Amino acid sequence: MDTHQLECLARERLNEARAQAAMWALVRSLRPTPQPLRVWMGLMLIRLGRWLAQRTPERAAEAGRVTA
């Protein structure tokens, strides 16, 4: 194989590898970053608090004296 052909082949493969690397970098940049555990836990506690706040308190079955 001629050295010129070998250089052209090597240049072509390098260009393909660079294009593939650029594509994978783009795909990696579109992936969302995972949240830390403390952030996830905090958001779950907020959701739980909101869910619990939506419930109406149950009334007593029979009327009784009010005590302080």
N, CA, C and O atoms as a Tripos MOL2 file, in Angstrom:
@<TRIPOS>MOLECULE
protein
  272   271    68     0     0
PROTEIN
NO_CHARGES

@<TRIPOS>ATOM
      1 N           0.8400   -1.1690    0.0000 N.3       1 MET1
      2 CA          0.0000    0.0000    0.0000 C.3       1 MET1
      3 C           0.8960    1.2470    0.0000 C.2       1 MET1
      4 O           1.9000    1.3090    0.7110 O.2       1 MET1
      5 N           0.5230    2.1970   -0.7830 N.am      2 ASP2
      6 CA          1.2690    3.4510   -0.9080 C.3       2 ASP2
      7 C           1.1050    4.2840    0.3790 C.2       2 ASP2
      8 O           0.0590    4.2290    1.0260 O.2       2 ASP2
      9 N           2.1280    5.0420    0.7390 N.am      3 THR3
     10 CA          2.0620    5.8580    1.9630 C.3       3 THR3
     11 C           0.9890    6.9360    1.8650 C.2       3 THR3
     12 O           0.3640    7.2870    2.8660 O.2       3 THR3
     13 N           0.7770    7.4570    0.6740 N.am      4 HIS4
     14 CA         -0.2680    8.4740    0.4910 C.3       4 HIS4
     15 C          -1.6520    7.8690    0.7540 C.2       4 HIS4
     16 O          -2.4860    8.4870    1.4150 O.2       4 HIS4
     17 N          -1.8900    6.6650    0.2360 N.am      5 GLN5
     18 CA         -3.1610    5.9860    0.4730 C.3       5 GLN5
     19 C          -3.3470    5.6810    1.9570 C.2       5 GLN5
     20 O          -4.4440    5.8160    2.4980 O.2       5 GLN5
     21 N          -2.2740    5.2750    2.5970 N.am      6 LEU6
     22 CA         -2.3230    4.9720    4.0130 C.3       6 LEU6
     23 C          -2.6460    6.2270    4.8310 C.2       6 LEU6
     24 O          -3.4300    6.1670    5.7780 O.2       6 LEU6
     25 N          -2.0460    7.3540    4.4680 N.am      7 GLU7
     26 CA         -2.3480    8.6200    5.1490 C.3       7 GLU7
     27 C          -3.7990    9.0240    4.9380 C.2       7 GLU7
     28 O          -4.4540    9.4700    5.8800 O.2       7 GLU7
     29 N          -4.3020    8.8790    3.7460 N.am      8 CYS8
     30 CA         -5.7110    9.2180    3.4580 C.3       8 CYS8
     31 C          -6.6540    8.3270    4.2480 C.2       8 CYS8
     32 O          -7.6470    8.8040    4.7970 O.2       8 CYS8
     33 N          -6.3530    7.0410    4.3080 N.am      9 LEU9
     34 CA         -7.1750    6.1090    5.0640 C.3       9 LEU9
     35 C          -7.1610    6.4470    6.5600 C.2       9 LEU9
     36 O          -8.1990    6.4210    7.2210 O.2       9 LEU9
     37 N          -5.9780    6.7630    7.0790 N.am     10 ALA10
     38 CA         -5.8600    7.1280    8.4890 C.3      10 ALA10
     39 C          -6.6180    8.4270    8.7780 C.2      10 ALA10
     40 O          -7.2920    8.5320    9.8020 O.2      10 ALA10
     41 N          -6.5140    9.4130    7.8860 N.am     11 ARG11
     42 CA         -7.2140   10.6820    8.0590 C.3      11 ARG11
     43 C          -8.7360   10.4670    8.0380 C.2      11 ARG11
     44 O          -9.4680   11.0690    8.8240 O.2      11 ARG11
     45 N          -9.1920    9.6080    7.1350 N.am     12 GLU12
     46 CA        -10.6260    9.3170    7.0270 C.3      12 GLU12
     47 C         -11.1460    8.6420    8.2990 C.2      12 GLU12
     48 O         -12.2150    8.9870    8.8020 O.2      12 GLU12
     49 N         -10.3890    7.6880    8.8060 N.am     13 ARG13
     50 CA        -10.8110    7.0020   10.0410 C.3      13 ARG13
     51 C         -10.7890    7.9480   11.2330 C.2      13 ARG13
     52 O         -11.6620    7.8690   12.0970 O.2      13 ARG13
     53 N          -9.8060    8.8430   11.2960 N.am     14 LEU14
     54 CA         -9.7690    9.8290   12.3780 C.3      14 LEU14
     55 C         -10.9730   10.7610   12.3100 C.2      14 LEU14
     56 O         -11.5640   11.0860   13.3400 O.2      14 LEU14
     57 N         -11.3370   11.1870   11.1160 N.am     15 ASN15
     58 CA        -12.5160   12.0500   10.9630 C.3      15 ASN15
     59 C         -13.7830   11.3270   11.3980 C.2      15 ASN15
     60 O         -14.6480   11.9170   12.0460 O.2      15 ASN15
     61 N         -13.8940   10.0480   11.0430 N.am     16 GLU16
     62 CA        -15.0620    9.2700   11.4740 C.3      16 GLU16
     63 C         -15.0980    9.1290   12.9920 C.2      16 GLU16
     64 O         -16.1600    9.2440   13.6040 O.2      16 GLU16
     65 N         -13.9380    8.8790   13.5990 N.am     17 ALA17
     66 CA        -13.8760    8.7370   15.0520 C.3      17 ALA17
     67 C         -14.2250   10.0530   15.7410 C.2      17 ALA17
     68 O         -14.9210   10.0510   16.7570 O.2      17 ALA17
     69 N         -13.7500   11.1770   15.1990 N.am     18 ARG18
     70 CA        -14.0840   12.4880   15.7780 C.3      18 ARG18
     71 C         -15.5770   12.7800   15.6560 C.2      18 ARG18
     72 O         -16.1810   13.3170   16.5850 O.2      18 ARG18
     73 N         -16.1760   12.4310   14.5180 N.am     19 ALA19
     74 CA        -17.6140   12.6500   14.3300 C.3      19 ALA19
     75 C         -18.4120   11.7950   15.3210 C.2      19 ALA19
     76 O         -19.3900   12.2600   15.9060 O.2      19 ALA19
     77 N         -17.9870   10.5530   15.5000 N.am     20 GLN20
     78 CA        -18.6590    9.6620   16.4580 C.3      20 GLN20
     79 C         -18.5260   10.2050   17.8790 C.2      20 GLN20
     80 O         -19.4910   10.1830   18.6430 O.2      20 GLN20
     81 N         -17.3390   10.6920   18.2390 N.am     21 ALA21
     82 CA        -17.1240   11.2510   19.5760 C.3      21 ALA21
     83 C         -17.9690   12.4970   19.7900 C.2      21 ALA21
     84 O         -18.4990   12.7070   20.8810 O.2      21 ALA21
     85 N         -18.1000   13.3220   18.7620 N.am     22 ALA22
     86 CA        -18.9350   14.5230   18.8730 C.3      22 ALA22
     87 C         -20.3990   14.1450   19.0570 C.2      22 ALA22
     88 O         -21.1140   14.7880   19.8260 O.2      22 ALA22
     89 N         -20.8500   13.1050   18.3540 N.am     23 MET23
     90 CA        -22.2340   12.6680   18.4940 C.3      23 MET23
     91 C         -22.4940   12.1450   19.9080 C.2      23 MET23
     92 O         -23.5200   12.4670   20.5080 O.2      23 MET23
     93 N         -21.5710   11.3390   20.4430 N.am     24 TRP24
     94 CA        -21.7440   10.8050   21.7970 C.3      24 TRP24
     95 C         -21.6880   11.9130   22.8400 C.2      24 TRP24
     96 O         -22.3900   11.8400   23.8490 O.2      24 TRP24
     97 N         -20.8720   12.9310   22.6210 N.am     25 ALA25
     98 CA        -20.8170   14.0680   23.5420 C.3      25 ALA25
     99 C         -22.1390   14.8160   23.5500 C.2      25 ALA25
    100 O         -22.5960   15.2700   24.5990 O.2      25 ALA25
    101 N         -22.7550   14.9460   22.3780 N.am     26 LEU26
    102 CA        -24.0580   15.5960   22.2950 C.3      26 LEU26
    103 C         -25.1180   14.7790   23.0200 C.2      26 LEU26
    104 O         -25.9300   15.3340   23.7600 O.2      26 LEU26
    105 N         -25.1170   13.4800   22.8160 N.am     27 VAL27
    106 CA        -26.0870   12.6090   23.4890 C.3      27 VAL27
    107 C         -25.8930   12.6760   25.0050 C.2      27 VAL27
    108 O         -26.8700   12.7350   25.7520 O.2      27 VAL27
    109 N         -24.6440   12.6670   25.4590 N.am     28 ARG28
    110 CA        -24.3410   12.7370   26.8900 C.3      28 ARG28
    111 C         -24.8000   14.0620   27.4880 C.2      28 ARG28
    112 O         -25.2530   14.0980   28.6320 O.2      28 ARG28
    113 N         -24.6900   15.1490   26.7310 N.am     29 SER29
    114 CA        -25.0880   16.4550   27.2440 C.3      29 SER29
    115 C         -26.6000   16.5830   27.3580 C.2      29 SER29
    116 O         -27.0840   17.3870   28.1540 O.2      29 SER29
    117 N         -27.3570   15.8120   26.5850 N.am     30 LEU30
    118 CA        -28.8190   15.8820   26.6360 C.3      30 LEU30
    119 C         -29.4010   15.0720   27.7830 C.2      30 LEU30
    120 O         -30.5580   15.2710   28.1530 O.2      30 LEU30
    121 N         -28.6230   14.1660   28.3470 N.am     31 ARG31
    122 CA        -29.0900   13.3250   29.4350 C.3      31 ARG31
    123 C         -29.2060   14.1580   30.7190 C.2      31 ARG31
    124 O         -28.2720   14.8840   31.0590 O.2      31 ARG31
    125 N         -30.3360   14.0660   31.4380 N.am     32 PRO32
    126 CA        -30.4510   14.8570   32.6690 C.3      32 PRO32
    127 C         -29.5000   14.3530   33.7450 C.2      32 PRO32
    128 O         -29.2270   13.1570   33.8410 O.2      32 PRO32
    129 N         -29.0070   15.2690   34.5400 N.am     33 THR33
    130 CA        -28.1060   14.8870   35.6210 C.3      33 THR33
    131 C         -28.9270   14.3970   36.8050 C.2      33 THR33
    132 O         -29.9510   15.0000   37.1270 O.2      33 THR33
    133 N         -28.5080   13.3280   37.4570 N.am     34 PRO34
    134 CA        -29.2730   12.8150   38.5910 C.3      34 PRO34
    135 C         -29.1900   13.7620   39.7850 C.2      34 PRO34
    136 O         -28.1720   14.4120   40.0200 O.2      34 PRO34
    137 N         -30.2990   13.8190   40.5340 N.am     35 GLN35
    138 CA        -30.3360   14.6730   41.7180 C.3      35 GLN35
    139 C         -29.7100   13.9440   42.8890 C.2      35 GLN35
    140 O         -29.8020   12.7190   42.9780 O.2      35 GLN35
    141 N         -29.0720   14.6820   43.7950 N.am     36 PRO36
    142 CA        -28.5450   14.0540   44.9980 C.3      36 PRO36
    143 C         -29.6780   13.4810   45.8500 C.2      36 PRO36
    144 O         -30.8300   13.8950   45.7210 O.2      36 PRO36
    145 N         -29.3470   12.5390   46.7090 N.am     37 LEU37
    146 CA        -30.3500   11.8850   47.5440 C.3      37 LEU37
    147 C         -31.0500   12.8820   48.4500 C.2      37 LEU37
    148 O         -32.2590   12.7770   48.6560 O.2      37 LEU37
    149 N         -30.3200   13.8460   48.9950 N.am     38 ARG38
    150 CA        -30.9400   14.8020   49.9190 C.3      38 ARG38
    151 C         -31.9730   15.6730   49.1980 C.2      38 ARG38
    152 O         -32.9850   16.0400   49.7960 O.2      38 ARG38
    153 N         -31.7390   16.0090   47.9310 N.am     39 VAL39
    154 CA        -32.7120   16.7890   47.1650 C.3      39 VAL39
    155 C         -33.9480   15.9470   46.8980 C.2      39 VAL39
    156 O         -35.0750   16.4160   47.0570 O.2      39 VAL39
    157 N         -33.7350   14.7150   46.4950 N.am     40 TRP40
    158 CA        -34.8610   13.8140   46.2230 C.3      40 TRP40
    159 C         -35.6980   13.5930   47.4770 C.2      40 TRP40
    160 O         -36.9280   13.6180   47.4210 O.2      40 TRP40
    161 N         -35.0200   13.3750   48.6220 N.am     41 MET41
    162 CA        -35.7320   13.1380   49.8720 C.3      41 MET41
    163 C         -36.5080   14.3880   50.2900 C.2      41 MET41
    164 O         -37.6410   14.2790   50.7590 O.2      41 MET41
    165 N         -35.9220   15.5550   50.1280 N.am     42 GLY42
    166 CA        -36.6100   16.7950   50.4750 C.3      42 GLY42
    167 C         -37.8560   16.9980   49.6400 C.2      42 GLY42
    168 O         -38.9000   17.3850   50.1650 O.2      42 GLY42
    169 N         -37.7590   16.7420   48.3410 N.am     43 LEU43
    170 CA        -38.9320   16.8830   47.4790 C.3      43 LEU43
    171 C         -40.0270   15.8840   47.8500 C.2      43 LEU43
    172 O         -41.2120   16.2130   47.7930 O.2      43 LEU43
    173 N         -39.6380   14.6720   48.2270 N.am     44 MET44
    174 CA        -40.6370   13.6830   48.6450 C.3      44 MET44
    175 C         -41.3270   14.1110   49.9310 C.2      44 MET44
    176 O         -42.5340   13.9140   50.0700 O.2      44 MET44
    177 N         -40.5890   14.6940   50.8790 N.am     45 LEU45
    178 CA        -41.2000   15.1730   52.1190 C.3      45 LEU45
    179 C         -42.1660   16.3240   51.8510 C.2      45 LEU45
    180 O         -43.2180   16.4130   52.4840 O.2      45 LEU45
    181 N         -41.8150   17.1930   50.9250 N.am     46 ILE46
    182 CA        -42.7270   18.2870   50.5690 C.3      46 ILE46
    183 C         -44.0020   17.7340   49.9530 C.2      46 ILE46
    184 O         -45.0980   18.1780   50.2960 O.2      46 ILE46
    185 N         -43.8740   16.7720   49.0500 N.am     47 ARG47
    186 CA        -45.0650   16.1610   48.4360 C.3      47 ARG47
    187 C         -45.9260   15.4610   49.4770 C.2      47 ARG47
    188 O         -47.1530   15.5540   49.4360 O.2      47 ARG47
    189 N         -45.2860   14.7620   50.4070 N.am     48 LEU48
    190 CA        -46.0280   14.0860   51.4610 C.3      48 LEU48
    191 C         -46.7670   15.0940   52.3270 C.2      48 LEU48
    192 O         -47.9220   14.8660   52.6840 O.2      48 LEU48
    193 N         -46.1240   16.2030   52.6700 N.am     49 GLY49
    194 CA        -46.7740   17.2440   53.4700 C.3      49 GLY49
    195 C         -47.9670   17.8500   52.7570 C.2      49 GLY49
    196 O         -49.0030   18.0940   53.3750 O.2      49 GLY49
    197 N         -47.8310   18.0930   51.4700 N.am     50 ARG50
    198 CA        -48.9620   18.6380   50.7050 C.3      50 ARG50
    199 C         -50.1060   17.6370   50.6330 C.2      50 ARG50
    200 O         -51.2750   18.0120   50.7250 O.2      50 ARG50
    201 N         -49.7690   16.3790   50.4690 N.am     51 TRP51
    202 CA        -50.8050   15.3450   50.4000 C.3      51 TRP51
    203 C         -51.5340   15.2430   51.7370 C.2      51 TRP51
    204 O         -52.7600   15.1340   51.7720 O.2      51 TRP51
    205 N         -50.7880   15.2770   52.8270 N.am     52 LEU52
    206 CA        -51.4120   15.2060   54.1450 C.3      52 LEU52
    207 C         -52.2360   16.4550   54.4410 C.2      52 LEU52
    208 O         -53.2520   16.3560   55.1300 O.2      52 LEU52
    209 N         -51.8440   17.6030   53.9560 N.am     53 ALA53
    210 CA        -52.5700   18.8470   54.1990 C.3      53 ALA53
    211 C         -53.9040   18.8780   53.4600 C.2      53 ALA53
    212 O         -54.7880   19.6500   53.8320 O.2      53 ALA53
    213 N         -54.0680   18.0760   52.4440 N.am     54 GLN54
    214 CA        -55.3230   18.0730   51.6890 C.3      54 GLN54
    215 C         -56.4250   17.3170   52.4150 C.2      54 GLN54
    216 O         -57.6030   17.5160   52.1160 O.2      54 GLN54
    217 N         -56.0770   16.4710   53.3430 N.am     55 ARG55
    218 CA        -57.0940   15.6990   54.0560 C.3      55 ARG55
    219 C         -57.8620   16.6010   55.0000 C.2      55 ARG55
    220 O         -57.2920   17.4970   55.6230 O.2      55 ARG55
    221 N         -59.1740   16.3580   55.1030 N.am     56 THR56
    222 CA        -59.9940   17.1180   56.0550 C.3      56 THR56
    223 C         -60.0000   16.3710   57.3810 C.2      56 THR56
    224 O         -60.0340   15.1410   57.4000 O.2      56 THR56
    225 N         -59.9690   17.1020   58.4890 N.am     57 PRO57
    226 CA        -59.9790   16.4210   59.7820 C.3      57 PRO57
    227 C         -61.3140   15.7260   60.0200 C.2      57 PRO57
    228 O         -62.3660   16.2390   59.6380 O.2      57 PRO57
    229 N         -61.2650   14.5640   60.6510 N.am     58 GLU58
    230 CA        -62.4900   13.8250   60.9420 C.3      58 GLU58
    231 C         -63.1610   14.4180   62.1770 C.2      58 GLU58
    232 O         -62.4910   14.8200   63.1280 O.2      58 GLU58
    233 N         -64.4860   14.4660   62.1510 N.am     59 ARG59
    234 CA        -65.2320   14.9960   63.2840 C.3      59 ARG59
    235 C         -65.5160   13.8740   64.2730 C.2      59 ARG59
    236 O         -65.5850   12.6970   63.9190 O.2      59 ARG59
    237 N         -65.6760   14.2800   65.5080 N.am     60 ALA60
    238 CA        -65.9850   13.3010   66.5580 C.3      60 ALA60
    239 C         -67.3860   12.7320   66.3100 C.2      60 ALA60
    240 O         -68.2660   13.4270   65.8010 O.2      60 ALA60
    241 N         -67.5800   11.4580   66.6780 N.am     61 ALA61
    242 CA        -68.8510   10.7930   66.4320 C.3      61 ALA61
    243 C         -69.9780   11.3850   67.2990 C.2      61 ALA61
    244 O         -71.1090   11.5120   66.8290 O.2      61 ALA61
    245 N         -69.6920   11.7360   68.5210 N.am     62 GLU62
    246 CA        -70.7170   12.3090   69.3790 C.3      62 GLU62
    247 C         -70.2100   13.6120   69.9850 C.2      62 GLU62
    248 O         -69.0180   13.7960   70.2340 O.2      62 GLU62
    249 N         -71.1520   14.4920   70.2060 N.am     63 ALA63
    250 CA        -70.7870   15.7950   70.7630 C.3      63 ALA63
    251 C         -70.4060   15.6260   72.2170 C.2      63 ALA63
    252 O         -71.1110   14.9480   72.9650 O.2      63 ALA63
    253 N         -69.3420   16.2070   72.6180 N.am     64 GLY64
    254 CA        -68.8780   16.0900   74.0030 C.3      64 GLY64
    255 C         -68.4390   17.4260   74.5260 C.2      64 GLY64
    256 O         -68.5740   18.4460   73.8500 O.2      64 GLY64
    257 N         -67.9240   17.4230   75.7070 N.am     65 ARG65
    258 CA        -67.4600   18.6680   76.2940 C.3      65 ARG65
    259 C         -66.1270   19.0650   75.6470 C.2      65 ARG65
    260 O         -65.3180   18.2280   75.2480 O.2      65 ARG65
    261 N         -65.9520   20.3420   75.5710 N.am     66 VAL66
    262 CA        -64.7000   20.8540   75.0500 C.3      66 VAL66
    263 C         -63.7660   21.0640   76.2330 C.2      66 VAL66
    264 O         -64.1070   21.7490   77.1980 O.2      66 VAL66
    265 N         -62.6140   20.4800   76.1470 N.am     67 THR67
    266 CA        -61.6460   20.6430   77.2420 C.3      67 THR67
    267 C         -60.4370   21.3770   76.6990 C.2      67 THR67
    268 O         -60.0720   21.2650   75.5280 O.2      67 THR67
    269 N         -59.8400   22.1240   77.5890 N.am     68 ALA68
    270 CA        -58.6800   22.8920   77.1640 C.3      68 ALA68
    271 C         -57.4120   22.1770   77.4760 C.2      68 ALA68
    272 O         -56.3290   22.6850   77.1840 O.2      68 ALA68
@<TRIPOS>BOND
     1     1     2 1
     2     2     3 1
     3     3     4 2
     4     3     5 am
     5     5     6 1
     6     6     7 1
     7     7     8 2
     8     7     9 am
     9     9    10 1
    10    10    11 1
    11    11    12 2
    12    11    13 am
    13    13    14 1
    14    14    15 1
    15    15    16 2
    16    15    17 am
    17    17    18 1
    18    18    19 1
    19    19    20 2
    20    19    21 am
    21    21    22 1
    22    22    23 1
    23    23    24 2
    24    23    25 am
    25    25    26 1
    26    26    27 1
    27    27    28 2
    28    27    29 am
    29    29    30 1
    30    30    31 1
    31    31    32 2
    32    31    33 am
    33    33    34 1
    34    34    35 1
    35    35    36 2
    36    35    37 am
    37    37    38 1
    38    38    39 1
    39    39    40 2
    40    39    41 am
    41    41    42 1
    42    42    43 1
    43    43    44 2
    44    43    45 am
    45    45    46 1
    46    46    47 1
    47    47    48 2
    48    47    49 am
    49    49    50 1
    50    50    51 1
    51    51    52 2
    52    51    53 am
    53    53    54 1
    54    54    55 1
    55    55    56 2
    56    55    57 am
    57    57    58 1
    58    58    59 1
    59    59    60 2
    60    59    61 am
    61    61    62 1
    62    62    63 1
    63    63    64 2
    64    63    65 am
    65    65    66 1
    66    66    67 1
    67    67    68 2
    68    67    69 am
    69    69    70 1
    70    70    71 1
    71    71    72 2
    72    71    73 am
    73    73    74 1
    74    74    75 1
    75    75    76 2
    76    75    77 am
    77    77    78 1
    78    78    79 1
    79    79    80 2
    80    79    81 am
    81    81    82 1
    82    82    83 1
    83    83    84 2
    84    83    85 am
    85    85    86 1
    86    86    87 1
    87    87    88 2
    88    87    89 am
    89    89    90 1
    90    90    91 1
    91    91    92 2
    92    91    93 am
    93    93    94 1
    94    94    95 1
    95    95    96 2
    96    95    97 am
    97    97    98 1
    98    98    99 1
    99    99   100 2
   100    99   101 am
   101   101   102 1
   102   102   103 1
   103   103   104 2
   104   103   105 am
   105   105   106 1
   106   106   107 1
   107   107   108 2
   108   107   109 am
   109   109   110 1
   110   110   111 1
   111   111   112 2
   112   111   113 am
   113   113   114 1
   114   114   115 1
   115   115   116 2
   116   115   117 am
   117   117   118 1
   118   118   119 1
   119   119   120 2
   120   119   121 am
   121   121   122 1
   122   122   123 1
   123   123   124 2
   124   123   125 am
   125   125   126 1
   126   126   127 1
   127   127   128 2
   128   127   129 am
   129   129   130 1
   130   130   131 1
   131   131   132 2
   132   131   133 am
   133   133   134 1
   134   134   135 1
   135   135   136 2
   136   135   137 am
   137   137   138 1
   138   138   139 1
   139   139   140 2
   140   139   141 am
   141   141   142 1
   142   142   143 1
   143   143   144 2
   144   143   145 am
   145   145   146 1
   146   146   147 1
   147   147   148 2
   148   147   149 am
   149   149   150 1
   150   150   151 1
   151   151   152 2
   152   151   153 am
   153   153   154 1
   154   154   155 1
   155   155   156 2
   156   155   157 am
   157   157   158 1
   158   158   159 1
   159   159   160 2
   160   159   161 am
   161   161   162 1
   162   162   163 1
   163   163   164 2
   164   163   165 am
   165   165   166 1
   166   166   167 1
   167   167   168 2
   168   167   169 am
   169   169   170 1
   170   170   171 1
   171   171   172 2
   172   171   173 am
   173   173   174 1
   174   174   175 1
   175   175   176 2
   176   175   177 am
   177   177   178 1
   178   178   179 1
   179   179   180 2
   180   179   181 am
   181   181   182 1
   182   182   183 1
   183   183   184 2
   184   183   185 am
   185   185   186 1
   186   186   187 1
   187   187   188 2
   188   187   189 am
   189   189   190 1
   190   190   191 1
   191   191   192 2
   192   191   193 am
   193   193   194 1
   194   194   195 1
   195   195   196 2
   196   195   197 am
   197   197   198 1
   198   198   199 1
   199   199   200 2
   200   199   201 am
   201   201   202 1
   202   202   203 1
   203   203   204 2
   204   203   205 am
   205   205   206 1
   206   206   207 1
   207   207   208 2
   208   207   209 am
   209   209   210 1
   210   210   211 1
   211   211   212 2
   212   211   213 am
   213   213   214 1
   214   214   215 1
   215   215   216 2
   216   215   217 am
   217   217   218 1
   218   218   219 1
   219   219   220 2
   220   219   221 am
   221   221   222 1
   222   222   223 1
   223   223   224 2
   224   223   225 am
   225   225   226 1
   226   226   227 1
   227   227   228 2
   228   227   229 am
   229   229   230 1
   230   230   231 1
   231   231   232 2
   232   231   233 am
   233   233   234 1
   234   234   235 1
   235   235   236 2
   236   235   237 am
   237   237   238 1
   238   238   239 1
   239   239   240 2
   240   239   241 am
   241   241   242 1
   242   242   243 1
   243   243   244 2
   244   243   245 am
   245   245   246 1
   246   246   247 1
   247   247   248 2
   248   247   249 am
   249   249   250 1
   250   250   251 1
   251   251   252 2
   252   251   253 am
   253   253   254 1
   254   254   255 1
   255   255   256 2
   256   255   257 am
   257   257   258 1
   258   258   259 1
   259   259   260 2
   260   259   261 am
   261   261   262 1
   262   262   263 1
   263   263   264 2
   264   263   265 am
   265   265   266 1
   266   266   267 1
   267   267   268 2
   268   267   269 am
   269   269   270 1
   270   270   271 1
   271   271   272 2
@<TRIPOS>SUBSTRUCTURE
     1 MET1         2 RESIDUE 1 A MET
     2 ASP2         6 RESIDUE 1 A ASP
     3 THR3        10 RESIDUE 1 A THR
     4 HIS4        14 RESIDUE 1 A HIS
     5 GLN5        18 RESIDUE 1 A GLN
     6 LEU6        22 RESIDUE 1 A LEU
     7 GLU7        26 RESIDUE 1 A GLU
     8 CYS8        30 RESIDUE 1 A CYS
     9 LEU9        34 RESIDUE 1 A LEU
    10 ALA10       38 RESIDUE 1 A ALA
    11 ARG11       42 RESIDUE 1 A ARG
    12 GLU12       46 RESIDUE 1 A GLU
    13 ARG13       50 RESIDUE 1 A ARG
    14 LEU14       54 RESIDUE 1 A LEU
    15 ASN15       58 RESIDUE 1 A ASN
    16 GLU16       62 RESIDUE 1 A GLU
    17 ALA17       66 RESIDUE 1 A ALA
    18 ARG18       70 RESIDUE 1 A ARG
    19 ALA19       74 RESIDUE 1 A ALA
    20 GLN20       78 RESIDUE 1 A GLN
    21 ALA21       82 RESIDUE 1 A ALA
    22 ALA22       86 RESIDUE 1 A ALA
    23 MET23       90 RESIDUE 1 A MET
    24 TRP24       94 RESIDUE 1 A TRP
    25 ALA25       98 RESIDUE 1 A ALA
    26 LEU26      102 RESIDUE 1 A LEU
    27 VAL27      106 RESIDUE 1 A VAL
    28 ARG28      110 RESIDUE 1 A ARG
    29 SER29      114 RESIDUE 1 A SER
    30 LEU30      118 RESIDUE 1 A LEU
    31 ARG31      122 RESIDUE 1 A ARG
    32 PRO32      126 RESIDUE 1 A PRO
    33 THR33      130 RESIDUE 1 A THR
    34 PRO34      134 RESIDUE 1 A PRO
    35 GLN35      138 RESIDUE 1 A GLN
    36 PRO36      142 RESIDUE 1 A PRO
    37 LEU37      146 RESIDUE 1 A LEU
    38 ARG38      150 RESIDUE 1 A ARG
    39 VAL39      154 RESIDUE 1 A VAL
    40 TRP40      158 RESIDUE 1 A TRP
    41 MET41      162 RESIDUE 1 A MET
    42 GLY42      166 RESIDUE 1 A GLY
    43 LEU43      170 RESIDUE 1 A LEU
    44 MET44      174 RESIDUE 1 A MET
    45 LEU45      178 RESIDUE 1 A LEU
    46 ILE46      182 RESIDUE 1 A ILE
    47 ARG47      186 RESIDUE 1 A ARG
    48 LEU48      190 RESIDUE 1 A LEU
    49 GLY49      194 RESIDUE 1 A GLY
    50 ARG50      198 RESIDUE 1 A ARG
    51 TRP51      202 RESIDUE 1 A TRP
    52 LEU52      206 RESIDUE 1 A LEU
    53 ALA53      210 RESIDUE 1 A ALA
    54 GLN54      214 RESIDUE 1 A GLN
    55 ARG55      218 RESIDUE 1 A ARG
    56 THR56      222 RESIDUE 1 A THR
    57 PRO57      226 RESIDUE 1 A PRO
    58 GLU58      230 RESIDUE 1 A GLU
    59 ARG59      234 RESIDUE 1 A ARG
    60 ALA60      238 RESIDUE 1 A ALA
    61 ALA61      242 RESIDUE 1 A ALA
    62 GLU62      246 RESIDUE 1 A GLU
    63 ALA63      250 RESIDUE 1 A ALA
    64 GLY64      254 RESIDUE 1 A GLY
    65 ARG65      258 RESIDUE 1 A ARG
    66 VAL66      262 RESIDUE 1 A VAL
    67 THR67      266 RESIDUE 1 A THR
    68 ALA68      270 RESIDUE 1 A ALA
